[in-house]
Structure formats: C-alpha cells, structure tokens
C-alpha cells in the first residue's frame, strides 16, 4: 500500500470498502419485497414505484461520473464524506415521506450520494495497491459485496414481517452512519502533488481523455453489456416471483438469495482461471454462457420458479465474473487518472443497467420471456464489440 492507514489499518480500510461496496445492492434490493406494501401505503402505481428503482440507478450513475472525477481534484476523502452525508440525510427523508413524489425526490438525492460512495472506493483501490494486490483486492471485495443482493432481500422481507417498509431505509441510514465514522478516520490516498491542478469544470472534462481512449471504452462496453440483463432482472424480480409465480414475499426472498449466492463465485472463479486461459478466451466463453442461459430462460424458465432459478443462474454467475474481470483490466491502465477511469467504469455499468431496468419495467406481462430475449440480444451485441476490438488491433494492458 502506498498510504499507511494510521487509524483504520489495513483491516479497517477493507471494512470501509466492503460497506461502501454494499451501498448499491442494499439500496436497490432491500426494499424490493416491500413493493406491494409501498404501492398501498403511498397509493401509487407500479410504474411510478418502478421509477424509484430506475431513477435511483440512473442518478447514481451520474453521481458516480461527477463525484469520482472530482475526487481527482479534491482528493478521495472530501468527496466520500459529502456522498455519505447526502446519502444519510436523504435515506432518513424517505422514512418520513408522505407521497410517491417526495419518495422519488429523496431517492434521486440518495442516488447522488451513493454515486460518490461507490465510485471513490475504486479509485482508492487503484491508489493503494500494486497490480497483483489490486487483482486480489478487487476479487476479494467483490466476493463480499456481491453478498448484498443475497442478504438485502432476505433482510428486507424479514423487516416488513415485523415492521413497516420504512425500516429498510432506516437500516440503510444506519449502515451509512457506520461508514461515515470509518471515513472520518480514513487517511487520504491521493496526495496534493498528484491531484489535478485545474478548475472544477476542467476536472470534469478530464473524462474526455477516458472517452477518447477507444480501447478502454470498447472493452468497457463489451463487458458491461451484461449489466443490462442482470439489472433488468433486479427491477422485476419481485414481479416474477410474487406476481408471475404467486410466491409469498418470504419465498421470493429465498429464491432471490439462492440466485444471488452465485454472485459470490464469480470473483473466485476469475482468480482461478485468470492464470490458465487467455483473456480473450475468458471473455468469449462468458458471453457464450450468457447467450445459452438466456435461450433456456426464454424457453423453459417461465414454467416454474425452480426452472427459472436454474436457467438464469449462469447469467448471475457470469455477470459477477465479468465485473471482476473488467474492473481488474481497466483499473490496471497506467496512463488513466484513477478517479476518472473508476467513475467511467461505474457509470457505464449502472447506466446500461438502468436501460435494462427501464425495458423490463415497461413490460406488464411475459417478464421471464422478455428477460431471456434481452440476454440473447445483449450477448450478441457484446460478441460483435469483442470482434471489432480484436479485428482492428486494439489493445489494453492485461488484454493484449
């Protein structure tokens, strides 16, 4: 590590990174089982409520892009503290909201705060670890943070059994407060000498250098396309299990958790096969698995919750695997500013995921078939992007 964490030490920093990494999945997944209760309590429609999910993902992506980039100018710690403060205040605001309109407003504010909480840790990892350490750290952290989609819906379902739907957002605020206390003692990893010496607007424009890097952007899009299908699944998972398959909220949480448990295997799988196969072979194999699983999901996954779980499981595993793979390669580019590159990675993943959420939420019936078709299209588009990347001789460090 380049910066010694005097108070937090290495374990304290690792705990902070884990809690921050859980921000996204907890904010998205914890209240899914409460959708029917929120619909009734706020007297709103499914489409309006879905916007609290889609809007959160979209504005979190924007927050990632801005706050991650600004951390290259102001340092990681100030931006992280601002993000945590905004997130805590808006989470508590949701608890007391009387209508869906204010709910959406607070969710947008919460999303901006989450943007800093999610993108800045990636820059911290690039600041703090060498190439080999970075690979292990990313994989290990993701093995912890992907537990979020597993734990969150189960916890959310249990909370609504004993409390109201508001309890989920109280828990989110509480976890963020713990992160804030740790962040106060966090030792800045970006020295003053290494920060951008330009104005705020010019700092944001540093993203232009990332966008102009054709190899970086093409590889990012070819791997991030998987988030379209997985985030689309998250948006309608409660409708699939509760509405389509007529399961209870508790049963939904366990089916959801069973699928999400596979996310833990993705980073571990990446560490194992990274040393055995070429990166291009790894990428194409993962895309083929998603393509095949999507066909099975669209054809036979609609007949029972167990069949859907089995058919869609390879998609969940491959999505987690691809995220570790792509993040490791892209953060390893020496010529890129850590904040700008980290924020672009997070932005593209979440922005594409928001598109998936929008598409699936716009469908009133045929949720499972729609999800399968999206997976087929996404994998084909990714194959085309990878073919273009290799045909025109583009290269990145770690993906020559």
C-alpha positions in Angstrom: 0.0 0.0 0.0 1.3 3.5 -0.8 -0.6 5.2 2.0 -0.5 3.9 5.6 -3.8 4.0 7.3 -2.6 5.0 10.7 -6.0 4.7 12.5 -8.0 2.3 10.3 -5.1 0.0 9.5 -5.5 -2.4 6.6 -8.5 -4.3 8.1 -10.3 -1.0 8.8 -9.8 0.2 5.3 -11.0 -3.2 4.0 -14.2 -3.0 6.2 -14.9 0.6 4.9 -14.5 -0.6 1.3 -16.9 -3.5 1.9 -19.6 -1.3 3.5 -19.3 1.2 0.7 -19.5 -1.6 -1.9 -22.7 -2.8 -0.3 -24.3 0.6 -0.9 -25.6 -0.1 -4.4 -27.1 -3.6 -3.9 -28.6 -2.7 -0.5 -30.1 0.5 -1.8 -31.7 -1.4 -4.7 -32.5 -4.8 -3.3 -33.6 -4.3 0.3 -37.0 -2.8 -0.4 -38.0 -5.0 -3.4 -40.1 -7.3 -1.3 -41.9 -4.3 0.1 -43.2 -3.0 -3.3 -46.8 -4.2 -2.7 -46.9 -2.5 0.7 -45.4 0.7 -0.6 -47.9 0.7 -3.5 -50.8 0.5 -1.0 -49.3 2.9 1.6 -48.4 5.7 -0.9 -51.4 5.0 -3.1 -49.4 4.9 -6.3 -48.9 2.8 -9.4 -46.3 0.1 -10.2 -44.8 2.3 -13.0 -44.4 5.2 -10.6 -42.8 3.0 -8.0 -40.5 1.4 -10.6 -39.1 4.9 -11.2 -37.8 4.9 -7.6 -35.7 2.0 -8.7 -34.8 3.1 -12.3 -34.3 6.7 -11.2 -32.0 5.6 -8.4 -29.8 3.7 -10.8 -29.7 6.4 -13.4 -28.9 9.3 -11.0 -26.4 7.1 -9.1 -24.6 6.6 -12.4 -24.5 10.4 -12.9 -23.3 10.8 -9.3 -20.5 8.3 -10.0 -19.4 10.1 -13.1 -19.2 13.5 -11.4 -18.0 12.6 -7.9 -15.5 10.1 -8.9 -13.9 12.6 -11.4 -13.9 15.4 -8.8 -12.0 13.2 -6.4 -9.0 13.5 -8.8 -9.0 17.3 -7.9 -10.2 17.5 -4.3 -9.0 14.1 -3.0 -10.9 10.9 -2.1 -11.8 11.7 1.4 -13.8 15.0 1.0 -15.9 13.6 -1.9 -16.5 10.4 0.1 -17.7 12.4 3.2 -20.0 14.5 1.1 -21.5 11.5 -0.6 -22.1 9.8 2.8 -23.7 12.9 4.2 -26.1 13.3 1.3 -27.0 9.6 1.4 -27.8 9.6 5.2 -30.0 12.7 5.1 -31.9 11.5 2.0 -32.4 8.0 3.4 -34.0 9.5 6.5 -36.1 11.8 4.3 -37.6 8.7 2.6 -38.7 7.4 6.0 -40.9 10.4 6.6 -42.1 10.9 3.0 -45.9 11.1 2.7 -46.3 10.5 -1.1 -44.6 9.0 -4.1 -43.4 12.3 -5.5 -41.3 13.1 -2.4 -40.2 9.5 -2.3 -38.7 9.9 -5.8 -37.1 13.2 -5.0 -35.3 11.7 -1.9 -34.3 8.7 -3.9 -32.6 10.9 -6.5 -30.7 12.7 -3.8 -29.8 9.4 -2.2 -28.6 8.2 -5.6 -26.2 11.1 -5.9 -24.7 10.4 -2.5 -24.4 6.7 -3.4 -22.5 7.7 -6.6 -19.6 9.0 -4.5 -19.8 6.1 -2.1 -19.5 3.6 -5.0 -17.0 5.2 -7.4 -14.5 6.7 -4.9 -13.5 3.3 -3.4 -12.5 2.0 -6.8 -10.1 5.0 -7.1 -8.8 4.3 -3.6 -8.0 0.7 -4.7 -6.0 2.0 -7.7 -4.2 4.5 -5.4 -3.3 1.9 -2.8 -2.4 -1.4 -4.4 0.1 -2.7 -6.9 -1.1 -4.7 -9.9 -1.1 -8.1 -8.2 -2.5 -6.8 -5.0 -5.2 -4.9 -6.9 -6.4 -8.1 -8.6 -6.7 -10.0 -5.3 -8.3 -7.0 -3.6 -10.9 -6.4 -6.3 -11.9 -10.1 -6.3 -12.0 -10.5 -2.6 -14.0 -7.3 -2.1 -16.5 -8.4 -4.7 -16.9 -11.7 -3.0 -18.1 -9.8 0.0 -20.0 -7.0 -1.7 -22.0 -9.4 -4.0 -23.5 -10.8 -0.9 -25.5 -7.6 -0.9 -28.1 -8.9 -3.4 -28.3 -12.1 -1.3 -28.6 -10.6 2.1 -30.6 -7.4 1.2 -33.9 -9.0 0.0 -33.9 -11.6 2.8 -33.3 -8.8 5.4 -35.9 -6.6 3.7 -38.5 -9.4 3.8 -37.9 -10.1 7.4 -38.1 -6.4 8.3 -41.6 -6.0 6.7 -42.8 -9.0 8.7 -42.2 -7.2 12.0 -42.1 -3.5 11.0 -43.2 -1.3 8.1 -41.4 -0.8 4.8 -39.8 2.3 6.3 -37.5 0.0 8.3 -35.4 -0.8 5.2 -34.4 2.8 4.8 -33.6 3.2 8.5 -31.2 0.3 8.2 -29.6 1.9 5.1 -29.1 5.1 7.0 -27.6 3.2 9.9 -25.1 1.4 7.7 -24.1 4.6 6.1 -23.5 6.2 9.5 -21.1 3.4 10.4 -19.3 4.1 7.1 -19.2 7.8 7.9 -17.5 7.1 11.2 -14.9 5.0 9.5 -14.4 7.5 6.7 -13.6 10.2 9.2 -10.5 8.3 10.2 -9.6 7.4 6.6 -6.2 8.6 5.6 -6.2 10.3 2.2 -4.7 8.2 -0.5 -4.3 10.9 -3.2 -1.5 13.3 -2.2 -1.8 17.0 -3.1 1.0 16.7 -5.6 -0.9 14.0 -7.6 -4.2 15.9 -7.8 -5.4 17.7 -10.9 -4.2 21.3 -11.0 -7.2 22.6 -12.9 -10.6 24.1 -12.2 -13.7 22.1 -11.3 -15.1 22.3 -14.8 -11.8 21.2 -16.3 -11.6 18.4 -13.8 -14.9 17.0 -15.1 -13.7 17.5 -18.6 -10.8 15.1 -17.8 -13.4 12.4 -18.6 -12.8 13.3 -22.2 -9.4 11.6 -22.2 -11.1 8.4 -21.0 -13.8 8.6 -23.6 -11.2 9.2 -26.4 -9.4 6.0 -25.4 -11.1 3.7 -27.9 -9.6 0.5 -26.5 -10.7 1.4 -23.0 -14.3 2.3 -24.0 -14.8 -0.6 -26.4 -13.6 -3.1 -23.8 -15.8 -1.5 -21.2 -18.9 -1.6 -23.3 -18.3 -5.2 -24.4 -18.1 -6.4 -20.8 -20.6 -4.0 -19.2 -23.5 -5.1 -21.5 -24.1 -8.0 -19.1 -25.5 -5.5 -16.6 -28.4 -4.8 -18.9 -29.9 -8.2 -18.3 -28.9 -8.6 -14.7 -30.2 -5.1 -13.6 -33.3 -5.7 -15.7 -33.8 -8.9 -13.6 -33.4 -6.9 -10.4 -36.1 -4.4 -11.4 -38.8 -7.1 -12.0 -37.6 -9.9 -9.7 -40.4 -9.3 -7.2 -42.9 -9.3 -10.0 -41.5 -12.6 -11.5 -41.6 -14.5 -8.2 -44.5 -12.8 -6.4 -46.9 -11.9 -9.3 -46.0 -14.4 -12.0 -45.2 -17.5 -9.9 -47.5 -16.5 -7.0 -44.9 -16.9 -4.2 -45.0 -15.1 -0.8 -42.6 -12.3 0.0 -40.6 -14.6 2.2 -40.3 -17.3 -0.5 -39.4 -14.6 -3.0 -36.5 -13.5 -0.8 -35.1 -17.0 -0.6 -35.3 -17.7 -4.3 -33.7 -14.3 -5.0 -31.0 -15.1 -2.4 -30.3 -18.5 -3.9 -29.7 -17.0 -7.4 -27.6 -14.2 -5.9 -25.4 -16.6 -4.0 -23.8 -17.5 -7.3 -22.5 -13.9 -7.5 -20.0 -14.8 -4.8 -18.5 -17.5 -7.0 -17.8 -15.0 -9.9 -14.7 -13.3 -8.4 -13.3 -16.5 -7.1 -13.7 -18.1 -10.5 -11.9 -15.2 -12.1 -8.9 -15.6 -9.7 -8.7 -19.4 -10.6 -8.9 -19.2 -14.4 -7.0 -15.9 -14.9 -3.7 -17.7 -14.9 -4.9 -20.6 -17.1 -6.6 -19.0 -20.1 -6.1 -16.1 -22.4 -8.3 -13.0 -21.6 -10.0 -13.2 -25.0 -10.9 -16.9 -24.4 -12.3 -16.0 -21.0 -14.4 -13.2 -22.3 -15.9 -15.1 -25.2 -16.6 -18.1 -23.0 -18.5 -16.0 -20.5 -20.6 -14.4 -23.3 -21.4 -17.8 -24.8 -22.6 -19.0 -21.3 -24.9 -15.9 -21.1 -26.2 -16.5 -24.6 -27.1 -20.1 -23.9 -28.6 -19.5 -20.5 -30.8 -16.7 -21.9 -32.2 -19.0 -24.5 -33.1 -21.5 -21.8 -34.6 -18.7 -19.7 -36.8 -17.6 -22.5 -38.0 -21.1 -23.5 -38.4 -23.1 -20.3 -37.7 -20.7 -17.4 -41.3 -19.4 -17.4 -42.8 -22.7 -16.3 -41.8 -22.8 -12.6 -39.7 -20.7 -10.1 -37.2 -23.6 -9.8 -36.7 -23.8 -13.6 -36.3 -20.0 -13.8 -33.7 -20.2 -11.0 -31.7 -22.9 -12.7 -31.9 -21.3 -16.2 -31.0 -17.8 -15.0 -28.2 -18.9 -12.6 -25.4 -18.9 -15.2 -26.3 -15.3 -16.1 -25.9 -14.2 -12.5 -22.6 -16.1 -12.2 -21.2 -14.7 -15.5 -22.3 -11.1 -14.6 -20.3 -11.2 -11.4 -17.3 -12.9 -13.1 -17.3 -10.3 -15.9 -17.4 -7.4 -13.4 -14.3 -8.6 -11.6 -12.5 -9.3 -14.9 -13.3 -5.9 -16.5 -12.6 -3.9 -13.4 -9.2 -5.5 -12.9 -8.2 -4.9 -16.5 -9.5 -1.3 -16.8 -8.1 -0.1 -13.4 -4.7 -1.5 -14.5 -4.2 1.1 -17.3 -1.3 3.2 -16.0 -2.0 6.3 -18.1 -5.5 6.9 -16.8 -6.5 9.1 -13.8 -7.9 6.8 -11.1 -10.9 8.9 -10.3 -11.9 9.5 -14.0 -11.4 5.9 -15.1 -13.2 4.4 -11.9 -16.1 6.8 -12.4 -16.5 5.9 -16.0 -16.4 2.2 -15.3 -19.1 2.6 -12.6 -21.2 5.0 -14.8 -21.3 2.7 -17.8 -22.2 -0.4 -15.8 -25.0 1.4 -13.9 -26.2 3.4 -17.0 -26.6 0.2 -19.1 -28.2 -1.5 -16.1 -30.7 1.4 -15.9 -31.6 0.8 -19.5 -32.3 -2.9 -18.7 -34.4 -1.8 -15.7 -36.4 0.6 -17.9 -37.1 -2.1 -20.6 -38.2 -4.8 -18.2 -40.3 -2.4 -16.1 -42.2 -1.3 -19.2 -43.5 -4.8 -19.7 -46.7 -5.7 -18.0 -46.6 -9.5 -18.7 -44.2 -12.0 -20.0 -41.5 -11.0 -17.6 -39.4 -14.2 -18.0 -39.5 -14.3 -21.8 -38.6 -10.6 -22.0 -35.6 -11.2 -19.7 -34.4 -14.1 -21.9 -34.7 -12.1 -25.1 -32.7 -9.2 -23.6 -30.0 -11.7 -22.6 -29.8 -13.1 -26.2 -29.6 -9.6 -27.7 -27.0 -8.4 -25.2 -24.7 -11.3 -25.6 -24.8 -11.0 -29.4 -24.0 -7.2 -29.2 -21.1 -8.0 -26.9 -19.8 -10.6 -29.3 -19.8 -8.0 -32.1 -17.9 -5.5 -29.9 -15.3 -8.0 -29.0 -14.9 -9.0 -32.6 -14.4 -5.3 -33.6 -11.9 -4.9 -30.8 -9.7 -7.8 -31.9 -10.1 -7.2 -35.7 -8.8 -3.7 -35.5 -5.8 -4.5 -33.4 -6.9 -2.6 -30.3 -5.1 -3.5 -27.0 -5.1 -2.8 -23.3 -2.6 -3.8 -20.6 -3.9 -7.2 -19.4 -6.0 -7.8 -22.5 -3.5 -7.8 -25.4 
